[in-house]
């Protein structure tokens, strides 16, 4: 897939790539040069550990979208194609 960079240095990520990765407008991305190539990765969700009922629990630093049964079903269906 090919895209272009505008005079301001902005690159449009094609719609199909955004859909496949679940990218949303304003979503943080990490960019780096690796072996002479541009690498763009979805930024991870910041987490911290809390102890609840004596057990460590990973808690996101920011609210995250709830994972629904429908999302899981659709993802599994897409991966099986």
C-alpha positions in Angstrom: 0.0 0.0 0.0 1.4 3.4 -0.9 0.7 6.8 0.6 2.4 10.3 0.4 3.7 12.9 2.7 2.5 16.5 2.4 4.6 19.6 2.7 3.9 19.8 6.4 5.4 16.2 6.9 2.0 14.6 7.5 1.3 11.1 6.3 -2.2 9.8 5.8 -2.6 6.2 7.1 -4.9 4.5 4.6 -8.5 3.8 5.7 -8.2 0.0 5.4 -5.0 0.1 7.6 -6.8 2.3 10.2 -9.7 -0.1 10.2 -7.6 -3.2 10.6 -5.7 -1.7 13.5 -8.7 -0.1 15.1 -7.0 3.3 15.0 -9.1 6.3 16.0 -8.5 10.1 15.4 -6.2 11.6 18.0 -4.9 8.2 19.0 -1.2 8.3 20.1 1.3 6.6 17.9 5.0 5.9 18.4 7.3 6.6 15.4 10.9 5.6 15.1 13.6 5.0 12.5 14.6 1.3 12.5 17.3 0.0 10.2 16.7 3.0 7.8 12.9 2.5 7.8 10.1 4.4 9.4 8.3 2.4 12.0 4.9 3.5 13.3 3.4 1.6 16.3 0.2 2.0 18.2 1.2 3.4 21.6 0.6 1.1 24.5 -1.9 1.9 27.2 -0.3 3.2 30.4 -0.9 0.9 33.3 -0.1 0.7 36.9 -0.4 -2.0 39.5 -2.8 -1.9 42.4 -3.3 -4.6 45.1 -6.9 -5.7 45.4 -7.8 -8.4 47.8 -4.2 -9.2 48.2 -3.6 -9.7 44.5 -1.9 -7.4 42.0 -4.2 -6.0 39.3 -3.1 -4.0 36.2 -5.2 -0.9 36.0 -5.2 1.5 32.9 -4.1 5.0 33.6 -6.8 6.3 31.3 -10.3 5.0 30.6 -10.4 2.3 28.0 -13.3 1.1 25.8 -15.1 -1.9 27.2 -14.5 -5.1 25.4 -17.9 -6.6 24.3 -18.8 -10.1 23.3 -19.8 -8.7 19.9 -16.3 -7.2 19.4 -14.7 -10.5 20.3 -17.0 -12.4 17.9 -16.3 -10.0 15.1 -12.6 -10.1 15.6 -12.5 -13.9 15.8 -14.6 -14.1 12.6 -12.3 -11.7 10.8 -9.2 -13.6 11.8 -10.6 -16.9 10.6 -11.1 -15.5 7.0 
